[in-house]
């Protein structure tokens, strides 16, 4: 639904979300990973590759894409990940591996 020129309003569970349309800088997606330590559920990586905790308990948005079995070289060697693109006020890419319960449930349904 268009609410005003250059903005698309999308209904989601928590209400309405405005998405700016037209020319402008391309928003850089924030990669989000599941945290396995500390008191944060999620983390992102800084420019230096250090974990930056995200203390929010939920990630909400619209799923806009999925890339399965993407090969990624990590410090531990070659592994396969799935990227889930999520449209939110800050675009996110949730990157997770095959050991994550969500991935196991998702692939069982799909």
C-alpha distances in whole Angstrom, upper triangle without the diagonal:
4,6,9,11,12,9,6,5,7,9,12,16,16,13,10,11,10,11,13,12,15,19,21,23,22,21,24,24,26,28,28,31,33,36,39,41,41,38,35,33,31,33,32,34,35,37,40,39,39,37,35,34,31,32,28,29,25,23,19,16,15,18,17,21,24,28,31,34,34,37,38,41,41,45,46,45,43,40,37,34,31,28,24,21,19,16,16,17,20,20,22,25,26,30,32,35,37,38,35,35,31,32,35,33,30,32,34,31,29
4,6,7,8,6,5,6,9,11,15,18,18,15,12,11,9,10,11,10,13,17,18,21,20,20,24,24,26,29,29,33,34,37,40,42,42,40,36,34,33,33,32,34,35,36,40,39,40,38,35,35,32,33,29,30,27,24,21,18,17,20,19,22,26,29,32,36,35,39,39,42,42,45,47,46,44,42,39,35,32,29,26,23,20,17,17,17,20,20,23,25,28,31,34,37,39,40,37,37,34,34,37,35,32,35,37,34,32
4,7,9,6,6,6,10,12,15,18,18,14,11,11,9,10,11,12,14,18,19,21,21,21,24,25,27,29,30,33,35,37,41,42,41,39,36,34,33,33,32,35,35,36,40,39,40,38,35,35,31,32,29,30,27,25,21,19,18,22,21,25,28,31,35,38,37,41,40,43,44,46,48,48,46,44,41,37,34,31,28,24,22,18,18,17,20,21,24,27,29,32,35,38,40,42,39,38,35,36,39,37,34,37,39,36,35
4,6,6,8,9,12,15,18,21,20,17,13,13,10,11,10,10,12,15,17,20,20,20,24,25,27,30,31,35,36,39,42,44,43,41,37,36,34,34,33,35,35,36,40,39,40,38,36,35,32,33,30,32,29,27,24,21,21,24,23,26,30,33,36,39,38,41,41,44,44,47,49,49,47,45,42,39,36,32,29,26,23,20,19,17,20,21,25,28,30,34,36,40,42,44,41,41,37,38,41,39,37,39,41,39,37
4,6,8,11,14,17,20,24,23,20,16,15,11,11,9,9,10,12,14,18,19,19,23,24,27,30,31,35,37,39,43,44,44,42,38,37,35,35,33,35,35,35,39,39,40,39,36,36,33,35,32,34,31,28,25,22,22,24,23,26,30,32,36,39,38,41,40,43,44,46,48,48,46,44,42,38,35,32,29,26,24,20,20,18,21,21,25,28,31,34,37,40,42,44,41,42,38,39,42,41,37,40,42,40,38
4,7,10,13,17,19,23,22,19,16,14,10,8,6,5,6,9,11,14,15,16,19,21,23,26,28,32,34,36,40,42,41,39,36,35,32,32,30,32,32,32,35,35,36,35,33,33,30,32,30,31,29,26,23,20,19,22,20,23,27,29,33,36,34,37,37,39,40,43,45,44,42,41,38,35,32,29,26,23,21,17,17,16,18,18,22,24,27,30,34,37,39,41,38,39,36,36,39,38,35,37,40,37,36
4,6,10,13,16,19,18,16,12,10,6,5,5,5,8,12,13,15,15,15,19,19,22,25,26,29,32,34,38,39,38,36,33,32,29,30,28,30,30,31,34,34,35,33,31,31,28,29,26,28,25,22,20,17,16,19,18,21,25,27,31,34,33,36,36,38,39,41,43,43,41,39,37,33,30,27,24,20,18,14,14,13,15,16,20,22,25,28,31,35,37,39,36,36,33,33,37,35,32,35,37,35,33
4,6,10,13,16,16,14,10,8,6,5,6,7,10,14,15,17,16,16,19,19,21,24,25,28,30,33,36,38,38,36,32,30,28,29,27,30,30,31,35,34,35,33,31,31,27,28,26,27,23,21,18,14,14,16,15,19,22,25,29,32,31,34,34,37,38,41,42,42,40,38,35,31,28,25,22,18,16,13,13,12,15,15,18,21,23,27,29,33,35,37,33,34,30,31,34,32,29,32,34,31,30
4,7,10,13,13,10,6,6,4,6,9,10,14,17,18,19,18,17,20,20,22,24,24,28,29,32,35,37,36,34,30,29,27,28,27,30,31,32,35,35,35,33,30,30,26,27,24,24,21,19,16,13,12,16,16,19,23,26,29,33,32,35,35,38,38,41,42,42,40,38,35,32,28,25,22,19,16,12,12,12,15,15,18,21,23,27,29,32,34,36,33,32,29,30,33,31,28,31,33,30,29
4,6,10,11,8,6,5,6,8,11,12,16,19,20,21,19,18,20,19,20,22,22,25,26,29,33,34,34,32,29,26,25,26,26,29,30,31,35,33,34,31,29,28,25,25,22,22,19,16,13,10,9,13,13,17,20,23,26,30,30,33,33,36,36,39,40,40,38,35,33,29,26,23,19,16,13,10,10,11,14,14,17,19,21,24,26,30,31,33,29,29,25,27,29,27,25,27,29,27,26
4,7,8,6,5,6,9,11,14,16,20,23,23,24,22,21,23,21,22,24,23,26,26,29,32,34,34,31,28,26,25,27,27,30,31,33,36,35,35,32,30,28,25,25,21,21,18,16,12,10,10,13,15,18,21,25,27,31,31,34,34,37,37,40,41,41,39,36,33,30,26,24,20,18,15,12,12,13,16,16,18,20,21,25,27,30,31,32,29,28,25,26,29,26,24,27,28,26,25
4,6,5,6,7,11,12,16,18,22,24,24,24,23,20,22,20,20,21,20,23,23,26,29,30,30,28,25,22,22,24,24,27,29,31,34,32,32,29,27,25,22,22,18,17,14,12,9,7,8,11,13,17,19,23,25,28,29,32,32,35,35,37,38,39,37,34,31,27,24,21,18,16,13,11,10,12,15,15,16,18,19,22,24,27,28,29,25,25,21,23,26,23,21,24,26,23,23
4,6,8,10,14,16,19,22,25,28,27,27,25,23,24,22,22,22,21,23,22,25,27,29,29,26,23,21,21,23,24,28,30,32,35,33,32,29,27,25,21,20,17,16,12,12,8,9,10,13,16,19,21,24,26,29,30,33,33,36,35,38,38,39,37,34,31,28,25,22,19,18,14,13,12,14,17,17,17,19,19,23,24,27,28,28,25,23,20,23,25,22,21,24,25,23,23
4,7,9,12,15,18,21,25,27,26,26,25,22,23,21,21,22,20,23,22,24,27,28,28,25,22,20,20,22,23,27,29,31,34,32,31,28,25,23,19,19,15,14,12,11,8,9,12,15,18,21,23,26,28,31,31,34,34,37,36,38,39,40,38,35,33,29,26,24,20,19,15,14,12,12,15,17,17,20,20,23,25,28,29,30,26,25,22,24,27,25,23,27,28,26,26
4,7,10,13,17,19,23,26,25,26,24,22,24,22,22,24,23,25,25,27,30,32,31,28,25,23,23,25,26,29,30,33,36,34,33,31,28,26,22,22,18,18,15,14,11,11,12,16,18,22,24,28,30,33,33,36,36,39,38,40,41,42,41,38,35,31,28,25,22,20,16,14,12,13,16,17,19,22,22,26,27,31,32,33,29,28,25,27,30,27,26,29,30,28,28
4,7,10,13,16,19,22,22,23,22,20,22,21,21,23,23,26,26,29,32,33,32,30,27,25,24,26,26,29,30,32,35,34,33,31,28,27,23,23,19,20,17,16,12,11,12,16,17,21,23,27,29,33,32,36,35,38,38,40,41,42,40,37,35,31,28,25,22,19,16,13,11,11,15,16,18,21,22,26,28,31,33,34,30,30,26,28,31,29,27,30,31,29,29
4,7,10,13,16,19,18,19,18,16,18,17,18,20,20,23,25,27,30,32,31,28,25,24,22,23,23,26,27,28,32,31,31,28,26,24,21,21,18,19,16,14,11,9,10,14,15,18,21,24,27,31,30,33,32,35,35,37,39,39,38,35,33,29,26,23,19,17,13,10,8,8,11,12,15,18,20,23,26,29,31,32,29,29,25,27,30,28,26,29,31,29,28
4,7,9,13,16,15,16,16,14,17,17,18,21,22,25,27,29,33,34,33,31,28,26,24,25,24,26,27,28,32,31,31,29,27,26,23,24,21,22,19,17,14,12,12,16,16,19,22,25,29,32,31,34,33,36,36,38,40,40,39,36,34,30,27,24,21,18,15,11,9,8,12,13,16,19,21,25,27,31,33,35,31,32,28,29,33,31,28,31,33,31,30
4,6,10,12,12,13,12,11,14,14,17,19,20,24,26,28,32,34,33,31,28,26,24,24,23,25,26,26,30,29,30,28,26,26,23,24,22,23,20,17,15,12,12,14,13,17,20,23,26,30,28,31,31,33,34,36,38,38,36,34,32,28,25,22,19,15,13,9,9,8,10,11,14,17,20,23,26,29,32,33,30,31,27,28,32,30,28,30,33,30,29
4,7,9,9,11,11,11,14,15,18,21,22,26,28,31,34,36,35,34,30,29,26,26,24,26,26,26,30,30,31,29,27,27,25,26,24,26,23,20,18,15,15,17,16,19,22,25,28,31,30,32,32,34,35,37,39,39,37,36,33,30,27,24,21,18,16,12,12,10,12,12,16,19,22,25,28,32,34,36,33,34,31,31,35,34,31,33,36,34,32
4,7,8,11,11,12,15,16,19,22,24,28,30,33,37,38,38,36,33,31,29,28,26,28,28,28,32,31,33,32,30,30,27,29,27,29,26,23,20,17,16,18,16,19,22,24,28,31,30,32,32,35,35,38,40,40,38,36,34,30,28,24,22,18,17,13,14,13,14,14,18,20,23,26,29,33,35,37,34,35,32,32,35,34,31,33,36,34,32
4,7,10,10,12,16,18,21,24,26,30,33,35,39,40,40,39,35,34,31,30,28,29,29,28,32,32,34,33,31,32,30,32,30,32,29,26,24,20,19,21,18,21,24,26,30,33,31,33,33,35,36,39,41,41,39,37,35,32,29,26,24,20,19,16,17,16,17,16,20,22,25,28,31,34,37,39,37,38,35,34,38,37,34,35,38,36,34
4,7,9,11,15,17,20,23,26,30,33,35,39,40,40,39,35,34,31,30,27,28,27,27,30,31,33,32,30,32,30,32,31,33,30,27,25,22,22,23,20,22,25,26,30,33,30,33,32,34,35,38,40,40,38,37,35,32,30,26,25,21,21,18,18,17,17,17,20,22,26,28,32,35,37,40,37,39,36,35,39,39,35,37,40,38,36
4,6,9,12,15,18,21,24,28,31,33,36,38,37,36,33,32,29,27,25,25,24,23,27,28,29,29,27,29,27,30,28,31,28,25,24,21,21,22,20,22,25,26,30,32,29,31,30,32,33,35,38,38,36,35,33,31,29,25,24,20,20,17,17,15,15,15,18,20,24,26,30,33,36,38,36,38,34,34,38,38,35,36,40,38,36
4,6,9,12,15,18,21,25,28,30,34,35,34,34,30,30,26,25,21,22,21,20,23,24,26,26,24,26,25,27,26,29,27,24,23,21,21,21,19,20,23,24,27,30,27,29,27,29,30,32,35,34,33,32,31,28,26,23,22,18,18,16,16,14,13,13,16,18,22,23,27,30,34,35,33,35,32,32,36,36,33,35,38,37,35
4,6,9,12,15,18,22,25,27,31,32,33,32,28,27,24,22,19,20,19,18,22,22,24,24,23,24,23,26,25,27,25,21,21,18,18,18,16,17,19,20,24,26,23,25,24,26,27,29,32,31,30,29,27,24,23,19,18,15,15,13,14,13,11,10,13,15,18,20,24,27,30,32,30,32,29,29,32,33,29,31,34,33,31
4,6,9,12,15,19,22,24,28,29,29,28,25,24,20,19,16,17,17,16,20,20,22,21,19,21,19,22,21,23,21,18,17,15,16,16,15,16,18,19,23,25,22,24,23,25,25,28,30,30,28,27,26,23,21,17,16,13,13,11,11,10,8,7,10,12,16,18,21,25,28,30,27,29,26,26,30,30,27,29,32,31,30
4,6,9,13,16,20,21,25,26,27,26,23,22,18,16,13,13,13,13,17,16,18,18,17,18,17,21,20,22,20,17,18,16,16,16,15,15,17,17,21,22,20,21,20,21,21,24,26,26,25,24,23,20,19,15,15,12,12,12,12,11,8,7,9,10,14,15,19,22,25,27,25,27,25,24,28,29,26,28,31,30,29
4,6,9,13,16,18,22,24,24,24,20,19,15,14,11,12,13,13,17,16,17,16,15,16,15,18,17,19,17,14,15,13,14,13,12,13,14,15,18,19,17,19,18,20,20,22,24,24,23,21,20,17,15,12,11,9,9,9,10,10,7,5,5,6,10,12,15,19,22,23,21,24,21,21,24,25,22,24,27,27,25
4,6,10,13,15,19,20,20,20,16,15,12,10,7,9,10,12,15,13,14,13,11,13,11,15,14,17,15,12,14,13,15,14,14,14,15,16,18,20,17,19,17,19,18,20,22,23,22,20,19,16,15,12,12,10,10,11,10,11,7,6,5,6,8,10,14,17,21,22,19,22,19,19,23,24,22,24,27,27,25
4,7,10,13,16,18,19,19,15,14,10,9,6,7,10,12,14,12,13,11,11,12,11,15,15,16,15,12,14,14,15,14,14,14,13,14,15,16,14,16,14,16,15,17,19,19,19,17,16,12,12,9,10,9,10,12,12,14,10,9,6,5,6,7,10,13,17,18,16,19,17,16,20,21,19,21,24,24,23
4,7,9,13,15,16,16,12,10,7,6,5,8,11,14,15,13,13,10,10,10,9,12,12,13,12,10,12,13,15,14,15,15,14,15,16,17,16,17,15,17,15,18,19,20,19,17,16,13,12,10,10,10,10,13,12,14,11,10,7,6,5,6,9,12,16,16,13,16,14,15,18,19,18,20,23,23,22
4,6,9,12,13,14,11,9,6,5,6,9,12,15,16,13,12,9,10,10,9,12,13,13,12,11,14,16,17,16,17,16,15,15,15,16,15,16,14,16,14,16,16,18,17,15,14,11,11,10,11,12,13,16,16,18,15,14,10,9,6,6,6,10,13,13,10,13,12,13,16,17,17,18,21,22,22
4,7,9,11,12,9,6,5,6,9,12,15,18,19,15,14,11,11,10,10,11,12,11,11,11,14,17,18,17,19,18,17,17,17,17,17,18,16,18,16,17,17,19,19,16,15,12,13,12,13,15,15,18,17,20,17,16,13,12,8,8,7,10,12,11,8,11,11,12,14,16,16,18,20,21,21
4,6,8,9,6,5,5,6,9,11,15,18,18,15,13,9,10,8,9,10,12,11,13,13,17,19,22,21,23,22,21,21,20,20,20,21,18,19,16,17,17,20,20,18,18,15,16,16,16,18,18,21,20,21,19,19,15,15,12,11,11,12,15,13,11,13,13,15,17,18,19,21,23,24,25
4,7,9,8,8,8,9,13,14,17,21,20,16,14,11,13,11,12,13,15,14,15,16,20,23,25,23,26,25,23,23,22,21,21,21,19,20,17,17,16,19,20,18,18,16,18,18,19,21,21,24,23,25,23,23,19,18,15,14,12,13,15,12,10,13,14,15,17,19,20,21,23,25,26
4,7,7,8,10,10,13,15,17,20,19,17,14,11,12,10,12,12,15,14,17,18,22,25,27,26,29,28,26,26,25,25,25,24,22,22,19,18,18,21,23,21,22,20,21,21,22,24,24,26,25,26,24,24,21,20,17,17,15,16,18,15,14,16,18,19,21,22,23,25,27,28,29
4,6,8,10,10,14,15,17,21,20,17,14,11,11,9,11,10,13,13,16,18,22,25,28,27,30,29,28,28,28,28,27,27,25,25,21,21,21,24,26,24,25,23,24,23,24,25,24,27,25,26,24,24,21,21,19,19,18,19,22,19,17,19,20,22,23,25,26,28,29,31,32
4,7,9,11,14,16,18,22,22,19,16,13,12,9,9,8,10,10,14,16,20,23,26,26,29,29,28,29,28,29,29,29,27,27,24,24,24,27,28,26,26,24,24,24,23,25,23,25,23,24,22,23,21,21,19,19,19,21,23,20,18,19,20,22,24,24,25,28,29,30,31
4,6,7,11,14,16,19,20,17,14,11,9,6,6,5,8,8,11,13,16,19,22,22,25,25,24,25,25,26,26,26,24,25,22,22,23,26,26,24,24,21,21,20,20,21,20,22,20,20,19,20,17,17,15,16,16,18,21,19,16,17,17,20,22,22,23,26,27,28,29
4,7,11,14,17,20,21,18,16,12,11,8,7,6,7,6,8,10,14,17,20,19,22,22,21,22,22,23,23,24,22,24,21,22,22,24,25,22,21,19,18,17,17,18,17,19,18,19,18,18,15,15,12,14,13,16,18,16,13,14,14,16,18,19,19,22,23,24,25
4,7,10,13,17,18,15,13,9,9,6,5,7,8,8,9,9,13,15,18,18,20,20,19,20,20,21,21,22,20,21,18,20,20,22,22,20,19,16,16,15,14,15,15,17,16,17,15,15,12,12,10,11,11,14,17,16,13,15,14,16,18,19,19,21,24,24,24
4,7,10,13,14,11,10,6,5,4,5,8,10,11,12,12,15,17,20,19,21,20,20,20,21,21,20,21,18,19,16,17,19,21,21,19,19,16,16,15,15,16,15,18,16,17,14,15,12,12,10,11,12,15,18,17,15,17,17,18,21,22,21,23,26,26,26
4,7,10,11,9,8,6,5,7,7,11,12,14,14,13,16,17,19,18,20,19,19,19,20,20,19,19,16,17,15,16,18,20,20,19,18,16,16,14,14,14,14,16,15,16,13,13,10,10,10,10,12,15,19,18,17,19,18,19,22,23,22,24,27,28,27
4,7,8,5,5,5,6,9,10,14,16,18,18,16,19,20,22,21,22,21,20,20,21,21,19,19,15,16,13,14,17,18,19,18,18,16,17,15,17,17,17,19,18,19,15,15,12,12,12,12,14,16,20,20,19,22,21,21,24,26,25,26,29,30,29
4,5,5,5,6,6,10,12,15,17,20,20,19,22,22,24,24,24,24,23,23,24,24,22,21,18,18,16,16,19,21,21,21,22,20,20,18,20,19,20,21,20,19,16,16,14,15,15,15,18,20,24,24,22,25,25,25,28,30,28,30,33,34,33
4,5,8,10,10,14,16,19,21,24,24,22,24,25,26,25,25,24,24,23,25,25,22,21,18,17,16,16,19,21,21,22,22,21,22,19,21,20,21,22,21,21,17,17,16,16,17,17,20,22,25,26,25,28,27,27,30,32,30,32,35,36,34
4,6,9,10,14,17,20,22,25,25,24,27,27,29,28,28,27,26,25,26,26,23,22,18,17,15,14,18,19,21,21,23,21,23,21,23,23,24,25,25,24,20,21,19,19,19,18,20,22,26,26,25,28,28,28,31,33,32,33,36,37,36
4,7,9,12,15,18,21,23,23,22,25,25,27,26,26,25,24,22,23,22,20,19,15,14,11,11,14,16,18,18,19,18,19,18,20,21,22,24,23,23,20,19,17,16,16,15,17,18,22,22,21,25,25,24,27,29,28,29,32,33,33
4,6,10,13,16,18,21,22,21,24,25,27,26,27,26,25,24,25,24,22,21,18,17,14,13,16,18,20,19,21,19,21,20,21,22,22,24,23,23,20,20,18,17,17,16,17,19,22,22,21,24,24,24,27,29,28,30,33,34,33
4,6,9,12,15,17,18,17,21,23,25,24,25,24,23,23,23,23,21,21,18,17,14,14,16,19,20,19,20,18,19,18,19,20,20,22,21,21,18,18,16,15,14,14,15,17,20,19,18,21,21,22,24,26,26,27,30,31,31
4,7,10,12,15,16,16,19,21,23,23,24,24,24,24,25,25,23,23,20,20,18,18,20,22,23,22,22,20,21,19,19,19,19,21,19,19,16,17,14,15,14,15,16,19,22,21,20,22,22,23,26,27,26,28,31,32,32
4,6,9,11,13,14,17,19,22,22,24,24,24,24,25,25,24,25,22,22,19,20,21,24,25,23,23,20,21,19,19,19,19,20,18,18,16,17,15,15,14,15,16,19,22,20,18,20,20,21,24,25,25,27,29,30,30
4,6,8,10,10,14,16,19,20,22,22,22,23,24,25,24,25,23,24,21,22,24,26,26,24,24,20,20,18,17,17,16,17,15,15,13,15,12,14,13,14,16,19,22,21,18,20,19,20,23,24,23,26,28,28,29
4,6,9,11,14,17,20,21,24,24,24,26,27,28,27,28,26,27,25,25,26,29,29,27,26,23,22,21,20,20,18,19,17,17,15,17,15,17,15,17,18,21,23,22,19,20,19,22,24,24,24,27,29,29,30
4,6,8,10,14,17,18,21,22,23,24,26,27,27,28,26,28,26,27,28,30,30,27,26,23,22,20,18,18,16,17,14,14,14,15,14,16,14,17,18,21,23,22,19,19,18,20,23,23,22,26,27,27,28
4,7,10,14,17,18,21,22,22,24,25,26,26,28,27,28,26,28,28,30,30,27,26,22,21,20,18,18,16,17,15,16,16,17,15,16,14,17,17,20,22,20,17,17,15,18,21,20,20,23,25,24,25
4,6,10,13,14,17,19,19,21,22,24,24,27,26,28,26,28,28,30,29,26,24,21,19,17,15,15,13,14,12,14,14,14,13,14,12,15,16,19,20,20,16,16,14,17,19,18,18,21,23,22,23
4,7,10,11,14,15,16,18,20,22,22,24,23,26,24,27,27,28,27,24,22,19,17,14,12,12,9,10,9,11,11,11,9,11,9,13,14,17,19,19,16,16,13,16,19,18,16,20,22,21,21
4,7,9,12,14,16,19,20,23,23,26,25,28,27,30,30,31,30,27,24,21,18,15,12,11,8,9,7,10,11,11,10,12,11,15,16,20,22,22,18,18,15,17,20,19,17,20,22,21,21
4,7,9,12,14,17,19,22,22,25,25,28,28,30,31,32,30,27,24,21,17,15,11,10,6,5,5,8,10,9,9,11,11,15,17,20,22,23,20,20,16,18,21,19,17,20,22,21,20
4,6,9,12,15,18,21,21,24,25,28,28,31,32,32,30,27,24,20,17,14,10,8,5,5,7,10,12,10,10,11,12,15,17,21,22,24,20,20,17,17,21,19,16,19,21,19,18
4,6,8,12,14,17,18,21,22,25,25,29,29,29,26,23,20,17,13,11,7,6,5,6,9,13,13,10,10,10,10,13,15,18,19,21,18,18,14,15,18,17,13,16,18,16,15
4,7,11,14,17,17,20,21,25,25,29,29,29,26,24,20,17,14,11,8,5,6,6,10,13,13,10,10,10,12,14,16,19,20,23,20,21,17,17,20,19,16,17,20,18,16
4,7,10,14,13,17,18,22,23,26,27,26,23,20,17,14,11,8,6,5,7,9,13,16,15,12,11,9,11,12,14,16,18,21,19,19,16,15,18,18,14,15,18,17,14
4,6,10,10,14,15,19,20,24,24,23,20,17,14,11,7,6,5,6,9,12,15,19,17,14,12,9,10,10,11,13,14,17,16,17,14,12,15,15,11,12,15,15,12
4,7,7,10,12,16,18,21,21,20,17,14,11,8,6,5,7,8,12,15,18,21,19,16,13,10,10,10,11,12,13,16,16,17,15,12,15,16,13,12,16,16,13
4,6,9,11,15,17,20,20,18,15,12,8,7,4,7,9,11,15,18,21,24,22,19,16,13,12,10,10,10,10,14,14,15,13,10,12,14,11,10,14,14,12
4,6,9,13,14,18,17,15,12,9,5,5,6,9,11,14,18,21,24,27,24,21,18,15,14,11,10,9,9,13,13,16,15,11,13,15,13,11,15,16,14
4,6,10,12,16,16,14,10,8,5,5,6,8,11,13,17,20,23,25,23,19,17,13,13,10,10,10,11,15,15,18,17,13,16,18,16,15,18,19,17
4,7,10,13,13,10,7,6,5,6,9,11,14,17,20,23,25,28,25,22,19,16,15,12,12,10,12,15,16,19,19,15,17,20,19,17,21,22,20
4,6,10,10,8,6,5,6,7,10,11,15,17,20,23,25,27,24,21,18,15,14,11,11,10,13,15,16,19,19,16,19,22,20,19,23,24,22
4,7,8,6,5,6,9,10,13,14,18,20,23,26,27,29,26,23,20,17,17,13,14,13,15,17,18,22,22,19,21,25,23,22,26,28,26
4,5,5,6,7,10,11,14,15,19,20,23,26,27,29,25,23,20,17,16,13,13,12,15,15,17,21,21,19,21,24,23,23,26,28,27
4,6,8,10,13,14,18,18,22,24,26,29,29,31,27,26,23,20,19,16,16,15,17,17,19,22,23,22,23,27,26,26,29,31,30
4,7,8,12,13,17,19,22,24,27,30,31,33,29,27,24,21,20,16,15,13,15,15,17,21,22,20,21,25,25,24,27,29,29
4,6,10,12,16,18,22,24,27,30,31,33,30,28,24,21,20,16,15,13,15,16,18,22,23,20,22,25,25,23,26,29,28
4,7,10,14,16,19,22,25,28,30,32,29,26,23,20,19,15,14,12,13,15,17,20,21,18,20,23,22,21,24,26,25
4,7,10,13,16,19,22,26,27,30,27,24,21,17,16,12,11,8,9,11,13,17,17,14,16,19,19,17,20,23,21
4,7,10,13,16,19,23,25,28,25,22,19,15,14,10,9,6,8,10,12,15,15,12,13,17,15,14,17,19,18
4,7,10,13,16,19,21,24,22,19,15,12,10,7,6,5,7,10,10,13,13,10,12,15,13,13,16,18,16
4,7,10,13,16,19,22,20,16,13,10,8,6,6,6,8,11,10,13,11,8,11,13,11,11,14,15,13
4,6,9,13,15,18,16,13,10,6,6,5,7,9,11,14,12,15,12,10,14,15,12,13,17,17,15
4,6,10,12,16,14,11,8,5,5,6,8,11,13,15,13,15,11,10,14,14,11,13,16,16,14
4,7,10,13,11,8,6,4,6,9,12,15,17,19,17,18,15,14,18,18,15,16,20,19,17
4,6,10,9,6,5,6,7,11,13,17,19,21,18,19,15,15,19,18,16,18,21,19,18
4,7,7,5,7,9,11,14,17,20,23,24,21,22,19,19,23,22,19,21,24,22,21
4,5,5,7,10,12,15,18,22,24,25,22,23,20,21,24,23,21,23,26,24,24
4,6,9,13,15,18,21,25,27,28,25,26,23,24,28,27,24,27,30,28,27
4,6,10,12,15,19,22,25,26,23,25,22,23,26,26,24,26,29,28,27
4,7,10,13,16,20,23,24,21,23,20,20,24,24,21,23,26,25,24
4,6,9,13,16,19,20,18,19,17,17,21,21,18,21,24,23,22
4,6,10,13,16,18,15,17,15,14,18,19,16,18,21,21,19
4,6,10,13,14,12,14,11,11,15,16,14,15,19,19,18
4,7,10,12,10,13,11,10,14,15,14,15,18,19,18
4,7,8,7,10,9,7,11,13,12,12,16,17,16
4,6,6,9,9,7,9,12,12,12,15,17,16
4,6,8,9,6,7,10,10,9,12,14,14
4,6,9,7,7,11,12,12,13,16,17
4,5,5,7,9,10,11,13,15,16
4,5,5,6,8,10,11,13,14
4,5,5,6,9,10,11,12
4,5,5,6,8,10,10
4,6,5,6,9,10
4,6,5,6,9
4,5,5,6
4,5,5
4,6
4
